Amino acid sequence: MTEIYMPASITPKLWRAIADNDRFHAQDPRAISLCWAVFLMLTTRVYTREHRNDWSRTIWFEVNILDRKVDVKAMAHPGDDFEPAMTLMSPEEACGFVR
């Protein structure tokens, strides 16, 4: 069994790419599908690109969420208290996590 213990967030831009103008809620099947996609991508290491530096690791991958293809950029980085955190965003979104 594999478990990932890391707080995660999703940017509004990525959610709009997944769900148009529908509001986000954790029980939405699209949110659950995205969680499973991230889990499967991390455990199988199937992604299209990767970048690492001293403070973060970023990977890019494509996912089908209820028949909609979505490109995702996932960044693991230090959180506010230096705990591991993950941000899911659209590939064109800038990421300003610098320590």
KELUM-465577 format. One record per residue: residue in one letter; residue number from 1; x, y, z of N, C-alpha, C, O in turn. Coordinates in nm, 2 decimals. Example, Ala and Ser with C-alpha at 12.3 -4.5 7.8 and 13.67 -1.06 7.14 Angstrom:
// KELUM-465577
code: A | pos: 1 | nxx: 1.32 | nyy: -0.57 | nzz: 0.78 | caxx: 1.23 | cayy: -0.45 | cazz: 0.78 | cxx: 1.32 | cyy: -0.33 | czz: 0.78 | oxx: 1.42 | oyy: -0.33 | ozz: 0.85;
code: S | pos: 2 | nxx: 1.28 | nyy: -0.22 | nzz: 0.71 | caxx: 1.37 | cayy: -0.11 | cazz: 0.71 | cxx: 1.29 | cyy: 0.00 | czz: 0.79 | oxx: 1.34 | oyy: 0.11 | ozz: 0.80;
//
This chain:
// KELUM-465577
code: M | pos: 1 | nxx: 0.08 | nyy: -0.12 | nzz: 0.00 | caxx: 0.00 | cayy: 0.00 | cazz: 0.00 | cxx: 0.09 | cyy: 0.12 | czz: 0.00 | oxx: 0.19 | oyy: 0.13 | ozz: 0.07;
code: T | pos: 2 | nxx: 0.05 | nyy: 0.22 | nzz: -0.08 | caxx: 0.13 | cayy: 0.35 | cazz: -0.09 | cxx: 0.04 | cyy: 0.46 | czz: -0.04 | oxx: -0.08 | oyy: 0.47 | ozz: -0.08;
code: E | pos: 3 | nxx: 0.09 | nyy: 0.55 | nzz: 0.04 | caxx: 0.02 | cayy: 0.66 | cazz: 0.09 | cxx: 0.11 | cyy: 0.78 | czz: 0.07 | oxx: 0.23 | oyy: 0.77 | ozz: 0.09;
code: I | pos: 4 | nxx: 0.05 | nyy: 0.90 | nzz: 0.04 | caxx: 0.12 | cayy: 1.02 | cazz: 0.03 | cxx: 0.07 | cyy: 1.12 | czz: 0.13 | oxx: -0.05 | oyy: 1.15 | ozz: 0.13;
code: Y | pos: 5 | nxx: 0.15 | nyy: 1.16 | nzz: 0.22 | caxx: 0.11 | cayy: 1.26 | cazz: 0.32 | cxx: 0.18 | cyy: 1.39 | czz: 0.29 | oxx: 0.29 | oyy: 1.42 | ozz: 0.33;
code: M | pos: 6 | nxx: 0.10 | nyy: 1.47 | nzz: 0.22 | caxx: 0.15 | cayy: 1.60 | cazz: 0.19 | cxx: 0.03 | cyy: 1.69 | czz: 0.16 | oxx: -0.05 | oyy: 1.66 | ozz: 0.08;
code: P | pos: 7 | nxx: 0.02 | nyy: 1.81 | nzz: 0.23 | caxx: -0.09 | cayy: 1.90 | cazz: 0.19 | cxx: -0.08 | cyy: 1.94 | czz: 0.05 | oxx: 0.03 | oyy: 1.97 | ozz: 0.00;
code: A | pos: 8 | nxx: -0.19 | nyy: 1.95 | nzz: -0.02 | caxx: -0.19 | cayy: 1.99 | cazz: -0.16 | cxx: -0.29 | cyy: 2.10 | czz: -0.19 | oxx: -0.39 | oyy: 2.11 | ozz: -0.12;
code: S | pos: 9 | nxx: -0.26 | nyy: 2.18 | nzz: -0.29 | caxx: -0.35 | cayy: 2.29 | cazz: -0.33 | cxx: -0.36 | cyy: 2.28 | czz: -0.48 | oxx: -0.27 | oyy: 2.23 | ozz: -0.55;
code: I | pos: 10 | nxx: -0.47 | nyy: 2.34 | nzz: -0.53 | caxx: -0.50 | cayy: 2.35 | cazz: -0.67 | cxx: -0.52 | cyy: 2.49 | czz: -0.71 | oxx: -0.60 | oyy: 2.56 | ozz: -0.63;
code: T | pos: 11 | nxx: -0.46 | nyy: 2.54 | nzz: -0.81 | caxx: -0.49 | cayy: 2.68 | cazz: -0.85 | cxx: -0.62 | cyy: 2.70 | czz: -0.91 | oxx: -0.67 | oyy: 2.60 | ozz: -0.97;
code: P | pos: 12 | nxx: -0.68 | nyy: 2.81 | nzz: -0.90 | caxx: -0.81 | cayy: 2.84 | cazz: -0.97 | cxx: -0.80 | cyy: 2.82 | czz: -1.12 | oxx: -0.90 | oyy: 2.77 | ozz: -1.18;
code: K | pos: 13 | nxx: -0.69 | nyy: 2.85 | nzz: -1.18 | caxx: -0.67 | cayy: 2.84 | cazz: -1.33 | cxx: -0.68 | cyy: 2.69 | czz: -1.36 | oxx: -0.74 | oyy: 2.65 | ozz: -1.46;
code: L | pos: 14 | nxx: -0.61 | nyy: 2.60 | nzz: -1.29 | caxx: -0.62 | cayy: 2.46 | cazz: -1.32 | cxx: -0.76 | cyy: 2.41 | czz: -1.30 | oxx: -0.81 | oyy: 2.33 | ozz: -1.38;
code: W | pos: 15 | nxx: -0.83 | nyy: 2.45 | nzz: -1.19 | caxx: -0.96 | cayy: 2.40 | cazz: -1.16 | cxx: -1.06 | cyy: 2.44 | czz: -1.28 | oxx: -1.14 | oyy: 2.37 | ozz: -1.32;
code: R | pos: 16 | nxx: -1.04 | nyy: 2.56 | nzz: -1.33 | caxx: -1.13 | cayy: 2.61 | cazz: -1.44 | cxx: -1.10 | cyy: 2.52 | czz: -1.57 | oxx: -1.19 | oyy: 2.50 | ozz: -1.64;
code: A | pos: 17 | nxx: -0.97 | nyy: 2.48 | nzz: -1.59 | caxx: -0.94 | cayy: 2.39 | cazz: -1.70 | cxx: -1.01 | cyy: 2.26 | czz: -1.69 | oxx: -1.05 | oyy: 2.19 | ozz: -1.79;
code: I | pos: 18 | nxx: -1.03 | nyy: 2.22 | nzz: -1.56 | caxx: -1.10 | cayy: 2.09 | cazz: -1.53 | cxx: -1.25 | cyy: 2.10 | czz: -1.53 | oxx: -1.32 | oyy: 2.02 | ozz: -1.59;
code: A | pos: 19 | nxx: -1.30 | nyy: 2.21 | nzz: -1.47 | caxx: -1.44 | cayy: 2.22 | cazz: -1.44 | cxx: -1.51 | cyy: 2.34 | czz: -1.48 | oxx: -1.62 | oyy: 2.38 | ozz: -1.44;
code: D | pos: 20 | nxx: -1.45 | nyy: 2.42 | nzz: -1.58 | caxx: -1.51 | cayy: 2.54 | cazz: -1.63 | cxx: -1.54 | cyy: 2.64 | czz: -1.51 | oxx: -1.45 | oyy: 2.67 | ozz: -1.44;
code: N | pos: 21 | nxx: -1.66 | nyy: 2.68 | nzz: -1.49 | caxx: -1.70 | cayy: 2.77 | cazz: -1.39 | cxx: -1.76 | cyy: 2.71 | czz: -1.27 | oxx: -1.81 | oyy: 2.78 | ozz: -1.18;
code: D | pos: 22 | nxx: -1.76 | nyy: 2.57 | nzz: -1.26 | caxx: -1.82 | cayy: 2.51 | cazz: -1.14 | cxx: -1.73 | cyy: 2.53 | czz: -1.02 | oxx: -1.61 | oyy: 2.54 | ozz: -1.03;
code: R | pos: 23 | nxx: -1.79 | nyy: 2.55 | nzz: -0.91 | caxx: -1.71 | cayy: 2.57 | cazz: -0.78 | cxx: -1.65 | cyy: 2.45 | czz: -0.74 | oxx: -1.70 | oyy: 2.34 | ozz: -0.76;
code: F | pos: 24 | nxx: -1.53 | nyy: 2.46 | nzz: -0.68 | caxx: -1.46 | cayy: 2.35 | cazz: -0.63 | cxx: -1.52 | cyy: 2.30 | czz: -0.50 | oxx: -1.56 | oyy: 2.38 | ozz: -0.41;
code: H | pos: 25 | nxx: -1.53 | nyy: 2.17 | nzz: -0.48 | caxx: -1.56 | cayy: 2.10 | cazz: -0.35 | cxx: -1.50 | cyy: 1.97 | czz: -0.35 | oxx: -1.49 | oyy: 1.90 | ozz: -0.46;
code: A | pos: 26 | nxx: -1.45 | nyy: 1.93 | nzz: -0.24 | caxx: -1.37 | cayy: 1.81 | cazz: -0.23 | cxx: -1.44 | cyy: 1.68 | czz: -0.27 | oxx: -1.37 | oyy: 1.58 | ozz: -0.31;
code: Q | pos: 27 | nxx: -1.57 | nyy: 1.67 | nzz: -0.27 | caxx: -1.64 | cayy: 1.55 | cazz: -0.31 | cxx: -1.67 | cyy: 1.55 | czz: -0.46 | oxx: -1.73 | oyy: 1.45 | ozz: -0.50;
code: D | pos: 28 | nxx: -1.63 | nyy: 1.65 | nzz: -0.53 | caxx: -1.65 | cayy: 1.65 | cazz: -0.67 | cxx: -1.58 | cyy: 1.54 | czz: -0.74 | oxx: -1.46 | oyy: 1.52 | ozz: -0.71;
code: P | pos: 29 | nxx: -1.64 | nyy: 1.46 | nzz: -0.82 | caxx: -1.57 | cayy: 1.35 | cazz: -0.89 | cxx: -1.45 | cyy: 1.39 | czz: -0.97 | oxx: -1.35 | oyy: 1.32 | ozz: -0.98;
code: R | pos: 30 | nxx: -1.45 | nyy: 1.51 | nzz: -1.02 | caxx: -1.33 | cayy: 1.56 | cazz: -1.09 | cxx: -1.22 | cyy: 1.59 | czz: -1.00 | oxx: -1.10 | oyy: 1.56 | ozz: -1.03;
code: A | pos: 31 | nxx: -1.24 | nyy: 1.64 | nzz: -0.87 | caxx: -1.13 | cayy: 1.65 | cazz: -0.78 | cxx: -1.08 | cyy: 1.52 | czz: -0.73 | oxx: -0.96 | oyy: 1.50 | ozz: -0.72;
code: I | pos: 32 | nxx: -1.16 | nyy: 1.42 | nzz: -0.71 | caxx: -1.12 | cayy: 1.29 | cazz: -0.68 | cxx: -1.04 | cyy: 1.23 | czz: -0.79 | oxx: -0.94 | oyy: 1.16 | ozz: -0.76;
code: S | pos: 33 | nxx: -1.08 | nyy: 1.24 | nzz: -0.91 | caxx: -1.01 | cayy: 1.19 | cazz: -1.03 | cxx: -0.87 | cyy: 1.26 | czz: -1.04 | oxx: -0.77 | oyy: 1.19 | ozz: -1.06;
code: L | pos: 34 | nxx: -0.86 | nyy: 1.38 | nzz: -1.01 | caxx: -0.73 | cayy: 1.45 | cazz: -1.01 | cxx: -0.64 | cyy: 1.39 | czz: -0.90 | oxx: -0.52 | oyy: 1.37 | ozz: -0.93;
code: C | pos: 35 | nxx: -0.69 | nyy: 1.37 | nzz: -0.78 | caxx: -0.61 | cayy: 1.31 | cazz: -0.68 | cxx: -0.56 | cyy: 1.17 | czz: -0.72 | oxx: -0.44 | oyy: 1.14 | ozz: -0.70;
code: W | pos: 36 | nxx: -0.65 | nyy: 1.09 | nzz: -0.77 | caxx: -0.60 | cayy: 0.96 | cazz: -0.82 | cxx: -0.50 | cyy: 0.97 | czz: -0.93 | oxx: -0.40 | oyy: 0.90 | ozz: -0.93;
code: A | pos: 37 | nxx: -0.52 | nyy: 1.07 | nzz: -1.02 | caxx: -0.42 | cayy: 1.09 | cazz: -1.13 | cxx: -0.28 | cyy: 1.12 | czz: -1.07 | oxx: -0.18 | oyy: 1.07 | ozz: -1.12;
code: V | pos: 38 | nxx: -0.28 | nyy: 1.21 | nzz: -0.97 | caxx: -0.15 | cayy: 1.25 | cazz: -0.91 | cxx: -0.09 | cyy: 1.13 | czz: -0.84 | oxx: 0.03 | oyy: 1.11 | ozz: -0.86;
code: F | pos: 39 | nxx: -0.17 | nyy: 1.06 | nzz: -0.77 | caxx: -0.12 | cayy: 0.94 | cazz: -0.70 | cxx: -0.06 | cyy: 0.84 | czz: -0.80 | oxx: 0.05 | oyy: 0.79 | ozz: -0.78;
code: L | pos: 40 | nxx: -0.13 | nyy: 0.81 | nzz: -0.91 | caxx: -0.08 | cayy: 0.71 | cazz: -1.01 | cxx: 0.04 | cyy: 0.76 | czz: -1.08 | oxx: 0.13 | oyy: 0.69 | ozz: -1.11;
code: M | pos: 41 | nxx: 0.04 | nyy: 0.89 | nzz: -1.11 | caxx: 0.16 | cayy: 0.95 | cazz: -1.18 | cxx: 0.28 | cyy: 0.94 | czz: -1.09 | oxx: 0.39 | oyy: 0.90 | ozz: -1.14;
code: L | pos: 42 | nxx: 0.27 | nyy: 0.97 | nzz: -0.96 | caxx: 0.38 | cayy: 0.96 | cazz: -0.87 | cxx: 0.43 | cyy: 0.82 | czz: -0.85 | oxx: 0.55 | oyy: 0.79 | ozz: -0.84;
code: T | pos: 43 | nxx: 0.34 | nyy: 0.72 | nzz: -0.84 | caxx: 0.38 | cayy: 0.59 | cazz: -0.81 | cxx: 0.43 | cyy: 0.51 | czz: -0.93 | oxx: 0.51 | oyy: 0.42 | ozz: -0.92;
code: T | pos: 44 | nxx: 0.38 | nyy: 0.55 | nzz: -1.05 | caxx: 0.43 | cayy: 0.49 | cazz: -1.17 | cxx: 0.54 | cyy: 0.57 | czz: -1.24 | oxx: 0.61 | oyy: 0.52 | ozz: -1.33;
code: R | pos: 45 | nxx: 0.56 | nyy: 0.69 | nzz: -1.20 | caxx: 0.66 | cayy: 0.78 | cazz: -1.25 | cxx: 0.64 | cyy: 0.81 | czz: -1.40 | oxx: 0.73 | oyy: 0.81 | ozz: -1.48;
code: V | pos: 46 | nxx: 0.51 | nyy: 0.82 | nzz: -1.44 | caxx: 0.48 | cayy: 0.85 | cazz: -1.58 | cxx: 0.45 | cyy: 1.00 | czz: -1.59 | oxx: 0.34 | oyy: 1.04 | ozz: -1.56;
code: Y | pos: 47 | nxx: 0.55 | nyy: 1.07 | nzz: -1.63 | caxx: 0.53 | cayy: 1.22 | cazz: -1.66 | cxx: 0.61 | cyy: 1.26 | czz: -1.77 | oxx: 0.70 | oyy: 1.18 | ozz: -1.82;
code: T | pos: 48 | nxx: 0.59 | nyy: 1.37 | nzz: -1.83 | caxx: 0.65 | cayy: 1.41 | cazz: -1.95 | cxx: 0.78 | cyy: 1.50 | czz: -1.93 | oxx: 0.86 | oyy: 1.50 | ozz: -2.02;
code: R | pos: 49 | nxx: 0.79 | nyy: 1.56 | nzz: -1.82 | caxx: 0.90 | cayy: 1.65 | cazz: -1.79 | cxx: 0.92 | cyy: 1.66 | czz: -1.64 | oxx: 0.83 | oyy: 1.64 | ozz: -1.56;
code: E | pos: 50 | nxx: 1.05 | nyy: 1.69 | nzz: -1.60 | caxx: 1.08 | cayy: 1.70 | cazz: -1.46 | cxx: 1.19 | cyy: 1.81 | czz: -1.45 | oxx: 1.27 | oyy: 1.82 | ozz: -1.53;
code: H | pos: 51 | nxx: 1.17 | nyy: 1.89 | nzz: -1.34 | caxx: 1.28 | cayy: 1.99 | cazz: -1.30 | cxx: 1.30 | cyy: 1.98 | czz: -1.15 | oxx: 1.20 | oyy: 1.98 | ozz: -1.08;
code: R | pos: 52 | nxx: 1.42 | nyy: 1.98 | nzz: -1.11 | caxx: 1.46 | cayy: 1.98 | cazz: -0.97 | cxx: 1.55 | cyy: 2.10 | czz: -0.94 | oxx: 1.63 | oyy: 2.13 | ozz: -1.02;
code: N | pos: 53 | nxx: 1.54 | nyy: 2.15 | nzz: -0.82 | caxx: 1.64 | cayy: 2.24 | cazz: -0.77 | cxx: 1.65 | cyy: 2.22 | czz: -0.62 | oxx: 1.60 | oyy: 2.12 | ozz: -0.57;
code: D | pos: 54 | nxx: 1.72 | nyy: 2.31 | nzz: -0.55 | caxx: 1.74 | cayy: 2.28 | cazz: -0.41 | cxx: 1.62 | cyy: 2.28 | czz: -0.32 | oxx: 1.61 | oyy: 2.22 | ozz: -0.22;
code: W | pos: 55 | nxx: 1.51 | nyy: 2.35 | nzz: -0.37 | caxx: 1.39 | cayy: 2.36 | cazz: -0.28 | cxx: 1.27 | cyy: 2.30 | czz: -0.34 | oxx: 1.16 | oyy: 2.30 | ozz: -0.27;
code: S | pos: 56 | nxx: 1.27 | nyy: 2.25 | nzz: -0.46 | caxx: 1.15 | cayy: 2.20 | cazz: -0.52 | cxx: 1.17 | cyy: 2.09 | czz: -0.63 | oxx: 1.28 | oyy: 2.08 | ozz: -0.68;
code: R | pos: 57 | nxx: 1.07 | nyy: 2.02 | nzz: -0.66 | caxx: 1.06 | cayy: 1.93 | cazz: -0.77 | cxx: 0.93 | cyy: 1.95 | czz: -0.84 | oxx: 0.83 | oyy: 1.95 | ozz: -0.78;
code: T | pos: 58 | nxx: 0.94 | nyy: 1.97 | nzz: -0.97 | caxx: 0.83 | cayy: 2.00 | cazz: -1.05 | cxx: 0.82 | cyy: 1.90 | czz: -1.16 | oxx: 0.92 | oyy: 1.86 | ozz: -1.23;
code: I | pos: 59 | nxx: 0.70 | nyy: 1.84 | nzz: -1.18 | caxx: 0.67 | cayy: 1.75 | cazz: -1.29 | cxx: 0.55 | cyy: 1.79 | czz: -1.37 | oxx: 0.46 | oyy: 1.85 | ozz: -1.32;
code: W | pos: 60 | nxx: 0.55 | nyy: 1.76 | nzz: -1.50 | caxx: 0.45 | cayy: 1.79 | cazz: -1.59 | cxx: 0.39 | cyy: 1.66 | czz: -1.64 | oxx: 0.46 | oyy: 1.57 | ozz: -1.67;
code: F | pos: 61 | nxx: 0.25 | nyy: 1.66 | nzz: -1.65 | caxx: 0.19 | cayy: 1.54 | cazz: -1.70 | cxx: 0.05 | cyy: 1.57 | czz: -1.75 | oxx: 0.00 | oyy: 1.68 | ozz: -1.73;
code: E | pos: 62 | nxx: 0.00 | nyy: 1.48 | nzz: -1.83 | caxx: -0.14 | cayy: 1.49 | cazz: -1.89 | cxx: -0.23 | cyy: 1.39 | czz: -1.82 | oxx: -0.19 | oyy: 1.28 | ozz: -1.79;
code: V | pos: 63 | nxx: -0.35 | nyy: 1.43 | nzz: -1.80 | caxx: -0.45 | cayy: 1.35 | cazz: -1.73 | cxx: -0.58 | cyy: 1.36 | czz: -1.80 | oxx: -0.62 | oyy: 1.47 | ozz: -1.85;
code: N | pos: 64 | nxx: -0.66 | nyy: 1.25 | nzz: -1.80 | caxx: -0.80 | cayy: 1.26 | cazz: -1.85 | cxx: -0.89 | cyy: 1.26 | czz: -1.72 | oxx: -0.88 | oyy: 1.17 | ozz: -1.64;
code: I | pos: 65 | nxx: -0.97 | nyy: 1.37 | nzz: -1.71 | caxx: -1.06 | cayy: 1.38 | cazz: -1.60 | cxx: -1.20 | cyy: 1.38 | czz: -1.66 | oxx: -1.24 | oyy: 1.48 | ozz: -1.72;
code: L | pos: 66 | nxx: -1.27 | nyy: 1.27 | nzz: -1.64 | caxx: -1.40 | cayy: 1.26 | cazz: -1.69 | cxx: -1.41 | cyy: 1.30 | czz: -1.84 | oxx: -1.49 | oyy: 1.39 | ozz: -1.88;
code: D | pos: 67 | nxx: -1.32 | nyy: 1.24 | nzz: -1.92 | caxx: -1.32 | cayy: 1.26 | cazz: -2.07 | cxx: -1.27 | cyy: 1.39 | czz: -2.11 | oxx: -1.29 | oyy: 1.43 | ozz: -2.23;
code: R | pos: 68 | nxx: -1.20 | nyy: 1.47 | nzz: -2.02 | caxx: -1.14 | cayy: 1.59 | cazz: -2.06 | cxx: -0.99 | cyy: 1.58 | czz: -2.04 | oxx: -0.94 | oyy: 1.56 | ozz: -1.93;
code: K | pos: 69 | nxx: -0.91 | nyy: 1.60 | nzz: -2.14 | caxx: -0.76 | cayy: 1.60 | cazz: -2.13 | cxx: -0.72 | cyy: 1.73 | czz: -2.07 | oxx: -0.75 | oyy: 1.84 | ozz: -2.12;
code: V | pos: 70 | nxx: -0.64 | nyy: 1.72 | nzz: -1.97 | caxx: -0.59 | cayy: 1.84 | cazz: -1.90 | cxx: -0.44 | cyy: 1.82 | czz: -1.87 | oxx: -0.39 | oyy: 1.72 | ozz: -1.83;
code: D | pos: 71 | nxx: -0.36 | nyy: 1.93 | nzz: -1.90 | caxx: -0.22 | cayy: 1.93 | cazz: -1.87 | cxx: -0.20 | cyy: 1.99 | czz: -1.73 | oxx: -0.26 | oyy: 2.09 | ozz: -1.70;
code: V | pos: 72 | nxx: -0.12 | nyy: 1.92 | nzz: -1.65 | caxx: -0.10 | cayy: 1.96 | cazz: -1.51 | cxx: 0.05 | cyy: 1.98 | czz: -1.48 | oxx: 0.14 | oyy: 1.90 | ozz: -1.53;
code: K | pos: 73 | nxx: 0.08 | nyy: 2.08 | nzz: -1.40 | caxx: 0.22 | cayy: 2.09 | cazz: -1.35 | cxx: 0.20 | cyy: 2.08 | czz: -1.20 | oxx: 0.13 | oyy: 2.15 | ozz: -1.13;
code: A | pos: 74 | nxx: 0.28 | nyy: 1.98 | nzz: -1.14 | caxx: 0.27 | cayy: 1.96 | cazz: -1.00 | cxx: 0.41 | cyy: 1.99 | czz: -0.94 | oxx: 0.51 | oyy: 1.94 | ozz: -0.98;
code: M | pos: 75 | nxx: 0.41 | nyy: 2.08 | nzz: -0.84 | caxx: 0.53 | cayy: 2.12 | cazz: -0.77 | cxx: 0.53 | cyy: 2.08 | czz: -0.62 | oxx: 0.44 | oyy: 2.12 | ozz: -0.55;
code: A | pos: 76 | nxx: 0.63 | nyy: 2.00 | nzz: -0.58 | caxx: 0.65 | cayy: 1.97 | cazz: -0.44 | cxx: 0.75 | cyy: 2.08 | czz: -0.39 | oxx: 0.85 | oyy: 2.10 | ozz: -0.46;
code: H | pos: 77 | nxx: 0.72 | nyy: 2.14 | nzz: -0.28 | caxx: 0.80 | cayy: 2.25 | cazz: -0.23 | cxx: 0.78 | cyy: 2.27 | czz: -0.08 | oxx: 0.69 | oyy: 2.21 | ozz: -0.03;
code: P | pos: 78 | nxx: 0.86 | nyy: 2.35 | nzz: -0.02 | caxx: 0.84 | cayy: 2.37 | cazz: 0.12 | cxx: 0.72 | cyy: 2.46 | czz: 0.15 | oxx: 0.70 | oyy: 2.55 | ozz: 0.07;
code: G | pos: 79 | nxx: 0.64 | nyy: 2.42 | nzz: 0.25 | caxx: 0.52 | cayy: 2.50 | cazz: 0.28 | cxx: 0.56 | cyy: 2.62 | czz: 0.37 | oxx: 0.68 | oyy: 2.65 | ozz: 0.39;
code: D | pos: 80 | nxx: 0.47 | nyy: 2.68 | nzz: 0.43 | caxx: 0.49 | cayy: 2.80 | cazz: 0.52 | cxx: 0.59 | cyy: 2.77 | czz: 0.63 | oxx: 0.67 | oyy: 2.85 | ozz: 0.67;
code: D | pos: 81 | nxx: 0.58 | nyy: 2.65 | nzz: 0.69 | caxx: 0.67 | cayy: 2.61 | cazz: 0.80 | cxx: 0.77 | cyy: 2.51 | czz: 0.76 | oxx: 0.82 | oyy: 2.43 | ozz: 0.84;
code: F | pos: 82 | nxx: 0.81 | nyy: 2.51 | nzz: 0.63 | caxx: 0.91 | cayy: 2.42 | cazz: 0.57 | cxx: 0.86 | cyy: 2.28 | czz: 0.56 | oxx: 0.95 | oyy: 2.19 | ozz: 0.53;
code: E | pos: 83 | nxx: 0.73 | nyy: 2.25 | nzz: 0.59 | caxx: 0.68 | cayy: 2.12 | cazz: 0.57 | cxx: 0.66 | cyy: 2.09 | czz: 0.42 | oxx: 0.64 | oyy: 2.18 | ozz: 0.34;
code: P | pos: 84 | nxx: 0.67 | nyy: 1.96 | nzz: 0.37 | caxx: 0.65 | cayy: 1.93 | cazz: 0.23 | cxx: 0.51 | cyy: 1.97 | czz: 0.19 | oxx: 0.41 | oyy: 1.94 | ozz: 0.27;
code: A | pos: 85 | nxx: 0.49 | nyy: 2.03 | nzz: 0.08 | caxx: 0.36 | cayy: 2.07 | cazz: 0.03 | cxx: 0.36 | cyy: 2.05 | czz: -0.12 | oxx: 0.47 | oyy: 2.05 | ozz: -0.18;
code: M | pos: 86 | nxx: 0.24 | nyy: 2.04 | nzz: -0.18 | caxx: 0.23 | cayy: 2.03 | cazz: -0.33 | cxx: 0.13 | cyy: 2.12 | czz: -0.38 | oxx: 0.02 | oyy: 2.14 | ozz: -0.33;
code: T | pos: 87 | nxx: 0.17 | nyy: 2.19 | nzz: -0.49 | caxx: 0.07 | cayy: 2.28 | cazz: -0.56 | cxx: 0.05 | cyy: 2.22 | czz: -0.70 | oxx: 0.15 | oyy: 2.19 | ozz: -0.78;
code: L | pos: 88 | nxx: -0.08 | nyy: 2.21 | nzz: -0.74 | caxx: -0.11 | cayy: 2.16 | cazz: -0.87 | cxx: -0.16 | cyy: 2.28 | czz: -0.95 | oxx: -0.24 | oyy: 2.36 | ozz: -0.90;
code: M | pos: 89 | nxx: -0.10 | nyy: 2.30 | nzz: -1.07 | caxx: -0.13 | cayy: 2.42 | cazz: -1.15 | cxx: -0.13 | cyy: 2.39 | czz: -1.30 | oxx: -0.09 | oyy: 2.28 | ozz: -1.34;
code: S | pos: 90 | nxx: -0.17 | nyy: 2.49 | nzz: -1.38 | caxx: -0.16 | cayy: 2.48 | cazz: -1.52 | cxx: -0.02 | cyy: 2.50 | czz: -1.56 | oxx: 0.06 | oyy: 2.57 | ozz: -1.49;
code: P | pos: 91 | nxx: 0.03 | nyy: 2.43 | nzz: -1.67 | caxx: 0.17 | cayy: 2.44 | cazz: -1.70 | cxx: 0.22 | cyy: 2.58 | czz: -1.73 | oxx: 0.34 | oyy: 2.60 | ozz: -1.71;
code: E | pos: 92 | nxx: 0.13 | nyy: 2.67 | nzz: -1.78 | caxx: 0.18 | cayy: 2.80 | cazz: -1.81 | cxx: 0.19 | cyy: 2.89 | czz: -1.68 | oxx: 0.24 | oyy: 3.01 | ozz: -1.69;
code: E | pos: 93 | nxx: 0.14 | nyy: 2.85 | nzz: -1.57 | caxx: 0.14 | cayy: 2.93 | cazz: -1.45 | cxx: 0.29 | cyy: 2.93 | czz: -1.39 | oxx: 0.36 | oyy: 2.83 | ozz: -1.39;
code: A | pos: 94 | nxx: 0.33 | nyy: 3.05 | nzz: -1.35 | caxx: 0.46 | cayy: 3.07 | cazz: -1.29 | cxx: 0.45 | cyy: 3.01 | czz: -1.15 | oxx: 0.35 | oyy: 3.01 | ozz: -1.08;
code: C | pos: 95 | nxx: 0.57 | nyy: 2.97 | nzz: -1.10 | caxx: 0.57 | cayy: 2.92 | cazz: -0.96 | cxx: 0.68 | cyy: 3.00 | czz: -0.89 | oxx: 0.80 | oyy: 3.00 | ozz: -0.93;
code: G | pos: 96 | nxx: 0.65 | nyy: 3.07 | nzz: -0.79 | caxx: 0.74 | cayy: 3.16 | cazz: -0.72 | cxx: 0.79 | cyy: 3.10 | czz: -0.59 | oxx: 0.80 | oyy: 3.18 | ozz: -0.49;
code: F | pos: 97 | nxx: 0.81 | nyy: 2.98 | nzz: -0.58 | caxx: 0.85 | cayy: 2.92 | cazz: -0.45 | cxx: 1.01 | cyy: 2.93 | czz: -0.44 | oxx: 1.08 | oyy: 2.84 | ozz: -0.49;
code: V | pos: 98 | nxx: 1.05 | nyy: 3.03 | nzz: -0.37 | caxx: 1.20 | cayy: 3.05 | cazz: -0.36 | cxx: 1.23 | cyy: 3.06 | czz: -0.21 | oxx: 1.16 | oyy: 3.14 | ozz: -0.14;
code: R | pos: 99 | nxx: 1.32 | nyy: 3.00 | nzz: -0.16 | caxx: 1.37 | cayy: 3.01 | cazz: -0.02 | cxx: 1.50 | cyy: 3.06 | czz: -0.01 | oxx: 1.56 | oyy: 3.08 | ozz: 0.09;
//
